[in-house]
């Protein structure tokens, strides 16, 4: 019995190691694909069960990003973050650590995920209603963050890109579900794309936390 138990544990341990290597490979392909884009624009929907759905866009080039969702605009030029709320005519300015791995605090990390920042594993494949098979990778941040407890990627193996991202947060019982509607790589961008233009928004209150 002891020998049989040891064999079972070894088999289970080997299975876990294979899963880790598999998720490492999937994430590596994803990161390589995303890093091949000089820039990209992502159109998405975000929803929480029972709380409706909103649409948003995200433009990324390297560490820089610009996002629009639910009446809020975010601009980040690699060092400074502007958070503009048009309905309140208010913009807050602060510094953002470019090395922050949080996909919520730093949306440029949403698809450019560094496997070293997470404990990760593959879950059983998911078949969509259209019959497409997606690979599932669950990531848990190694450093505790108040933003989220885990991220689950549903990746199309044909493109190595996610079609859906599920983000579990400590403040909600149900995860935030991001559905990636359209990806446009190589769009033209400039410095102005990632900076808030105060001149174009006269009368906006500026709150500077730098």
C-alpha positions as CSV (number, residue, x, y, z in Angstrom):
1,X,0.0,0.0,0.0
2,X,2.8,2.4,0.9
3,X,4.5,1.7,-2.5
4,X,1.2,2.2,-4.4
5,X,0.6,5.5,-2.5
6,X,4.1,6.7,-3.5
7,X,3.5,5.8,-7.1
8,X,0.2,7.7,-7.1
9,X,1.8,10.8,-5.6
10,X,4.6,10.7,-8.1
11,X,2.1,10.5,-11.0
12,X,0.0,13.4,-9.6
13,X,3.2,15.4,-9.1
14,X,4.3,14.8,-12.7
15,X,0.8,15.8,-13.9
16,X,1.1,19.1,-12.0
17,X,4.5,19.8,-13.5
18,X,3.2,19.2,-17.0
19,X,0.4,21.6,-16.4
20,X,2.8,24.3,-15.2
21,X,5.0,23.8,-18.2
22,X,1.9,23.9,-20.5
23,X,0.7,27.2,-19.0
24,X,4.2,28.6,-19.2
25,X,4.3,27.8,-22.9
26,X,0.8,29.3,-23.6
27,X,1.7,32.5,-21.7
28,X,5.0,32.7,-23.6
29,X,3.3,32.6,-26.9
30,X,0.8,35.2,-25.8
31,X,3.5,37.6,-24.6
32,X,5.6,37.1,-27.8
33,X,2.5,37.8,-30.0
34,X,1.6,41.0,-28.1
35,X,5.2,42.2,-28.0
36,X,5.3,41.9,-31.8
37,X,2.8,44.7,-32.1
38,X,4.3,48.2,-32.1
39,X,0.8,49.4,-31.0
40,X,-2.7,48.0,-30.8
41,X,-6.3,49.1,-30.1
42,X,-8.6,46.8,-28.3
43,X,-12.4,47.1,-28.2
44,X,-14.0,45.2,-25.4
45,X,-17.1,44.7,-23.3
46,X,-16.9,44.4,-19.5
47,X,-19.7,42.9,-17.4
48,X,-20.5,41.5,-14.0
49,X,-23.4,39.1,-13.7
50,X,-26.5,41.0,-12.6
51,X,-24.8,44.4,-13.1
52,X,-25.0,45.1,-16.8
53,X,-22.4,45.5,-19.5
54,X,-20.3,48.4,-20.6
55,X,-18.1,48.9,-23.7
56,X,-14.6,50.3,-23.7
57,X,-11.5,50.8,-25.7
58,X,-7.8,50.4,-24.9
59,X,-4.9,51.7,-26.9
60,X,-1.4,50.4,-26.0
61,X,2.1,51.1,-27.2
62,X,4.9,49.6,-25.1
63,X,4.3,50.8,-21.6
64,X,1.9,53.6,-22.6
65,X,-1.8,53.3,-22.7
66,X,-5.1,55.3,-23.2
67,X,-8.4,53.8,-22.1
68,X,-12.0,54.8,-22.2
69,X,-14.7,53.0,-20.3
70,X,-17.9,54.0,-18.4
71,X,-17.5,57.7,-18.7
72,X,-13.9,57.7,-17.7
73,X,-10.7,58.3,-19.7
74,X,-7.2,57.2,-18.6
75,X,-4.0,58.4,-20.2
76,X,-0.5,57.2,-19.3
77,X,2.7,58.4,-21.1
78,X,5.1,56.0,-19.3
79,X,5.5,58.0,-16.2
80,X,2.4,60.2,-15.6
81,X,-1.2,59.0,-15.3
82,X,-4.2,61.3,-16.0
83,X,-7.6,60.1,-14.9
84,X,-10.3,62.3,-16.6
85,X,-14.0,62.2,-15.7
86,X,-15.8,64.3,-18.3
87,X,-19.1,64.3,-16.4
88,X,-17.4,66.0,-13.4
89,X,-15.0,68.1,-15.4
90,X,-12.2,66.8,-13.3
91,X,-8.8,65.3,-13.9
92,X,-6.5,63.8,-11.4
93,X,-2.7,63.4,-12.1
94,X,-0.4,61.0,-10.4
95,X,2.7,58.9,-10.9
96,X,2.4,55.3,-11.9
97,X,5.1,52.7,-11.4
98,X,5.7,51.3,-14.9
99,X,6.8,48.0,-13.4
100,X,3.5,47.5,-11.5
101,X,2.2,44.1,-12.8
102,X,-1.4,44.8,-11.9
103,X,-3.6,44.4,-14.9
104,X,-6.2,46.8,-13.4
105,X,-3.9,49.6,-12.3
106,X,-1.8,49.2,-15.4
107,X,-3.9,48.1,-18.4
108,X,-0.9,47.8,-20.7
109,X,-0.2,44.5,-18.7
110,X,-3.6,43.1,-19.6
111,X,-2.3,40.9,-22.4
112,X,1.5,41.5,-22.0
113,X,1.5,39.3,-18.9
114,X,4.9,38.2,-17.4
115,X,4.5,34.6,-16.2
116,X,7.2,35.4,-13.5
117,X,4.7,37.6,-11.7
118,X,2.1,34.8,-11.2
119,X,1.5,31.3,-10.1
120,X,-0.2,29.8,-13.1
121,X,-1.8,26.6,-14.2
122,X,-3.9,25.3,-17.1
123,X,-7.5,24.3,-16.6
124,X,-9.5,21.9,-18.9
125,X,-10.2,23.4,-22.3
126,X,-13.4,25.3,-22.9
127,X,-15.6,24.8,-26.0
128,X,-17.6,27.8,-27.1
129,X,-21.2,27.7,-28.4
130,X,-19.6,27.9,-31.9
131,X,-17.5,24.8,-31.4
132,X,-14.2,26.6,-30.9
133,X,-11.8,25.1,-28.3
134,X,-10.1,27.7,-26.0
135,X,-7.2,27.0,-23.7
136,X,-7.7,28.2,-20.2
137,X,-4.9,29.6,-18.0
138,X,-5.5,30.7,-14.4
139,X,-3.1,33.2,-12.9
140,X,-2.7,34.1,-9.2
141,X,-0.5,37.1,-8.4
142,X,2.6,36.2,-6.4
143,X,2.4,39.6,-4.6
144,X,-1.0,40.3,-3.0
145,X,-2.8,43.2,-4.5
146,X,-6.1,44.8,-3.5
147,X,-7.1,45.0,-7.1
148,X,-7.8,41.3,-7.8
149,X,-7.2,37.8,-6.6
150,X,-6.9,35.9,-9.9
151,X,-7.0,36.3,-13.6
152,X,-8.3,33.6,-16.0
153,X,-7.4,33.8,-19.7
154,X,-9.5,32.0,-22.4
155,X,-7.0,31.8,-25.3
156,X,-7.5,30.8,-28.9
157,X,-4.6,28.5,-29.7
158,X,-4.9,29.5,-33.4
159,X,-4.0,33.1,-32.6
160,X,-2.3,32.7,-29.2
161,X,-4.5,35.7,-28.1
162,X,-7.3,35.7,-25.4
163,X,-10.9,36.0,-26.4
164,X,-12.1,36.4,-22.9
165,X,-10.5,37.5,-19.6
166,X,-12.1,36.9,-16.2
167,X,-10.9,38.9,-13.3
168,X,-11.8,38.0,-9.7
169,X,-11.7,40.9,-7.2
170,X,-11.8,40.8,-3.4
171,X,-14.6,43.4,-3.3
172,X,-17.1,41.4,-5.4
173,X,-18.7,38.0,-5.3
174,X,-18.6,37.6,-9.1
175,X,-15.8,38.2,-11.4
176,X,-15.5,41.0,-14.0
177,X,-15.8,39.4,-17.4
178,X,-13.9,41.1,-20.3
179,X,-14.9,40.0,-23.8
180,X,-12.4,41.1,-26.4
181,X,-14.5,42.2,-29.4
182,X,-11.8,43.5,-31.8
183,X,-8.0,43.8,-31.9
184,X,-6.4,46.3,-34.3
185,X,-2.6,45.9,-34.3
186,X,-0.2,48.6,-35.6
187,X,-2.5,51.6,-35.4
188,X,-0.9,55.0,-35.7
189,X,-0.1,56.6,-32.3
190,X,1.8,59.7,-31.1
191,X,2.8,61.2,-27.8
192,X,-0.5,63.1,-27.8
193,X,-2.4,59.8,-27.8
194,X,-1.2,59.1,-24.3
195,X,-1.4,62.5,-22.7
196,X,-4.4,64.5,-21.4
197,X,-4.9,67.7,-23.4
198,X,-5.8,70.4,-20.9
199,X,-6.2,73.0,-23.6
200,X,-8.9,71.0,-25.3
201,X,-10.9,70.8,-22.0
202,X,-11.1,74.4,-20.6
203,X,-12.7,74.7,-17.2
204,X,-11.5,71.2,-16.0
205,X,-10.5,71.1,-12.4
206,X,-7.0,69.7,-12.0
207,X,-6.1,67.6,-8.9
208,X,-2.3,66.9,-8.9
209,X,-1.1,64.2,-6.6
210,X,2.5,64.1,-7.9
